[in-house]
Amino acid sequence: LEEQLNVAGIDTPESLRELGSREAWLKLKHMDPSVNITRLYALEGALRGVRWHALDGPVKADLKEFYQSHKGLQ
C-alpha cells in the first residue's frame, strides 16, 4: 500500500491527511482498478491511527457505501 501511495504522489502522512481516505483511494483506483474495499478501510485506519479491523460499524458502513458507489470506476 505504501508503494502504491508513493506512486500516486501521496508520499507523506500529511498528504494523506490532506486528501483523506476517499480521495486517496480514488487515486489508487485510477492507477489500479483492482483495489478493493480493504484498501479503503486501511487508509481510513491509518488516518485514525488504528488497524482497519478496529474501525467501528458506522464508519465501515459509510466507507462501504462510498466504495459501492465508486467501485465500477476505471
N, C-alpha and C positions, 0 to 999 in steps of 0.2 A: 504494500500500500504506500509506504514511504517513497519508493522509487516512482510509482505512478504519480504521486503528488508532485514530486520534484519535476518530472517531465511536463506536467501540466502548469508549471510555474508557481506552484504552491510549495515554497521551499522553506518557510518559517512558520512557527506556531502563530505568529501574528497574522500572516497572510491567510492562514486557515480561519482564524477568528474573524478577520475582516469579511471573508466570503461567507462563512457559515457552512454548515454541513450540506445543506441542499445545493447551494451553488457549486461547492467543491465537487459534490457527487455528479452534478450535471457536466462539469468539465471532464471528469473521468469518463463519464458515459459517452461523451462525444469522441473521446480517444479510443475507448474500448467498449463496444456495445454489450459485452458480456458481463459488465459489472452488475452486481446484484444488490439486493436489499441489505445484505450483511455488511457490505462496504459502507452503505449509508448509515447504518447503526454504528459501525466502528468510528466513522467520522464524528458523529454526534457524541459518542462516548469519549472520544479524545478531547472534544471541546469541553465536556463536563468533568474530565479527569477521572472517568470510570471505565471499566470494561463494558462493552456494549451489552453484555448479559445483565448488567445491573441497571440498565435503563428501565424506568417504570412503565407500566402498561399504557397510560395515556400518551407518553412521549413516543413509544413504539407505534401506537395506533396512528398518531399524527404522521410519523415518518412513513408508515406503510401506505397511508392514503396518498402522500406525495409520490412515493415510489410507483404506486399503481397508475397514477395519472401521467407519469413520465417514462415508464419502463419501455414503451414502444419506440422511443426516440432513437435515432441513429446518429 
